[in-house]
Amino acid sequence: MADLSIDFAGIKSPNPFWLASAPPTNTGDQVMRAFDAGWGGAVWKTLGDPIVDTSSRFGAISVGNERMVGFNNIELITDRPLEVNLREIRECKRRYPSHALVVSLMVESREDWRDIIRRVEDTGADGLELNFGCPHGMCERGMGSAVGQEPEVLEVVAGWAVEFSKLPVLVKLTPNVGDITEPALAAVAAHVRGLSLINTIKSIVGVDLDRMVPYPVVGARSTNGGYCGPAVKPIALHMVGALAREPRINVPISGIGGISTWRDAAEFIALGSTSVQVCTAVMHYGFRIVADLIDGLSNFLDEKGMKSVSELRGRAVRAYAEWGDLDLNYKVAAHIDPAKCIGCDLCLVACRDSSVDCIHVGEHPLPAGHRAPTRDAAIARAQQGGVKVTWADWDECTGCNLCSHVCPVPECITMVEDSNGKSFESWNDRIAKGADKVPGGLHD
Ligand SMILES: Cc1cc2nc3c(=O)[nH]c(=O)nc-3n(C[C@H](O)[C@H](O)[C@H](O)COP(=O)(O)O)c2cc1C
């Protein structure tokens, strides 16, 4: 079995799976039960001046039968007294010395940072995570994303924490910025030891059209909240990858955002994460999901012949290129399996109305010289009394993938490599050759 243990800037953890700072890490009882369930680490619910929360404070987007595909909250930091939290952190660390216990912090002044860091260090915690990401409530008070969105301010505040702390300091970044590398570089300039991302995305998940109040409803009002859950994974993956491929970012990354399965976790690790943090999936299904995360990742590493999770780390980073460096001569075409097609025509309509109209049904004429590898089989199926199924004209197909995404039948439409024998050539290669100056040179 592959070795899942990690060392994150000196913070050791039996596996890369950490709970993110959020409701599941609110108390010692929760964190200890999570460790018993198999979580390798936890980032404690953000400590600071205890706040008052609203009721209600969560909103969600469900798609069909899939509940909480996107999740939204207007919760603030901890509402429990600092001494209680510190006592429980100390107890937790005493009972689980080999698990990673990181404490999330958010306070305002230099003195406040000095004071809270001194008190947290005294608990035996392994590291600090500075919450510069919360996009609601706390930012109105000059904290959270108000710091994370201003690289110069971020560098100063992170610098205080680094100055006062003997523990590794991580900065948790907000995705509510134009270019994630700017705050990340500011954090690195402040000599932090790691980066966590993403915190939640500023959002309104919907509107109660009877009351005419956005969700989550708080009496006659609401406010923008922070979006997370499976829906945000693509945004988080991009941001993690963007930092992992930036050579000036030389600290480990803790990937967060929409992780629910071992596959999600493996993707974050392949794009450069050392640890991964989970919030919404645990709020949805409980601490027990970690058993599947561990099993799945472990089996995957074994299958791929990787002896440790560190062999997976960053494997996909090299392949994350600029658009201008992609191979314009690479070509795929839609292969519609006549035996699997149910004749629903969704692909045909999508291709006709939103792409190049290369999908046809039945005896539709094929221009001379064009190839349609499944046409005869599709016609034969119709002639034998089966449903009329679709086929693709490969010489018209641009390989956009739309048909394969709308098709409701698993593996019915696959995109097959249709090599044209041309060697690699990117847009940037063409620009370098001056091809953009040749009429039609950009479109061949
Ligand atoms: C209800 C709720 C409360 C949260 N509280 C905090 C917090 O106190 N500190 C923090 O850094 N992040 C907080 N987060 C953000 C999560 O730690 C995490 O960054 C985000 O939810 C994305 O991960 P996910 O898609 O797995 O939920 C909170 C998220 C939720 C849903």
The ligand as a Gaussian input file, in Angstrom:
#p B3LYP/6-31G(d) Opt

LIG

0 1
 C      -20.444000      27.320000       6.935000
 C      -19.023000      27.596000       6.593000
 C      -18.192000      28.226000       7.481000
 C      -16.873000      28.486000       7.162000
 N      -16.069000      29.077000       8.079000
 C      -14.769000      29.304000       7.771000
 C      -13.900000      29.839000       8.746000
 O      -14.256000      30.094000       9.886000
 N      -12.608000      30.047000       8.382000
 C      -12.129000      29.756000       7.131000
 O      -10.949000      29.962000       6.865000
 N      -12.953000      29.221000       6.204000
 C      -14.240000      28.983000       6.490000
 N      -15.048000      28.399000       5.560000
 C      -14.514000      28.079000       4.220000
 C      -14.019000      26.628000       4.145000
 O      -12.971000      26.398000       5.039000
 C      -13.528000      26.278000       2.724000
 O      -12.478000      27.131000       2.373000
 C      -14.630000      26.424000       1.665000
 O      -15.858000      26.007000       2.184000
 C      -14.296000      25.632000       0.394000
 O      -14.214000      24.252000       0.648000
 P      -15.439000      23.219000       0.322000
 O      -15.826000      23.448000      -1.107000
 O      -14.879000      21.872000       0.629000
 O      -16.546000      23.599000       1.239000
 C      -16.375000      28.123000       5.878000
 C      -17.218000      27.460000       4.985000
 C      -18.517000      27.187000       5.320000
 C      -19.392000      26.457000       4.340000

